[in-house]
Amino acid sequence: MSDLNLDATQLDRYSRHVIMDEVGPGGQAALLDASVLVVGAGGLGAPVLQYLAAAGVGRLGIADDDVVERSNLQRQVVHADADVGRPKVDSAREFVEALNPDVAVDTHQTRVDRDTVSDLVDDHDVVVDASDNFATRYLLNDACVLADTPLCHGAIYKFEGQATTVPAGGAPCYRCLFPEPPEPGTVPDCATTGVLGVLPGTIGAVQATEAVKLVTGIGDPLHGRMFTYDAADLSADEVPYRANPDCPVCGDDPVDSVASQTYQETCVVSE
Amino acid sequence: MGPSEIDFSERDGLPVVHWKLFADLRERAGAETVAVGDPRTVGEALDVLLAEHDALRERVLDADGDVVADVNVLKNGANVFDAGDGLDEPVGEGDELALFPPVSGG
């Protein structure tokens, strides 16, 4: 178990993985051979990128169409004060490349939409949803299920967080738990809702944990379980959920592609 | 009882079940937990909860009075429509009910 193409520097860098029976050189080689797409380089995306880069995920795709704002810096820890006004994908790339030269970074300064999602998802082994809106979340769920690509979901609200992992092909998927997003106008606007700065660190770390587990085959992913976390009283719980035979993307009569669906902020309507 | 808890069990000694509310539902109710005295079913407990909280009712029920698709109704952590008899699911002393919506922040 000493071969598997890790060079001397890598055996040193990843020694705390390599010496674990559960990971070992084989698991580390799997990480170095993996490609993970991280959608959103914000509060959740920052810790996801940090830990996946440190773990030596060989190729990281980063998709985000925003520029860094000063109000992001309270929680989006891959961006620095001098990055205000720069594309988030650029400062995220620099952070990753400075941390670990083993990681190849592909940046996509674009909004992930129906036209772009399939090419992005198809090119990766695992997708991490670190987005900040329901339209992107439902689009990613649907595209990943249809592409048989696993999805590590995470979302936050003030002091509360949610995380689950959709297996390749779904059954169950995010829609099996939440068939539709809230009606438009019924939930507070994301940009105006406060969030405890450290909260996305906790939930993003859970998402990164799940991605590493999927790549290495370690442990039990959050399949059919929504992990819930409340930073205010420091409590965690989970809500089990089942595959829904009527689910439009992973049920008995699924849609063919995301082109047949409409995704708008806090609303999805079948065309 | 803390300031974030509201107790609607008006008669001492009757069985009490608690609603736990998540995310925006918590704000609409102005409480994280709400105690309900002596309901027989989940539906009865929901009626009592929503009767006292107009803003919560507007979020949780649609125009037909049905629970909206994005809010899960849980009894002891399990969806009552998947694992139980829906709103007819019986409840008793010590059961924890919850309304669980998705969140989208990142």
Interface residues (C-beta under 8 A of the other chain):
Chain A: G40 G42 G43 L44 G45 A130 S131 D132 N133 F134 R137 G154 A155 I156 Y157 K158 E160 G161 Q162 L177 F178 P179 E180 P181 P182 E183 T186 V187 P188 C190 T193 V195 P200 M226 T228 D237 E238 V239 P240 Y241 R242 T266
Chain B: F22 A23 D24 E27 E58 R59 V68 A69 D70 N72 L74 G77 A78 N79 D82 F100 P101 P102 V103 S104 G105 G106
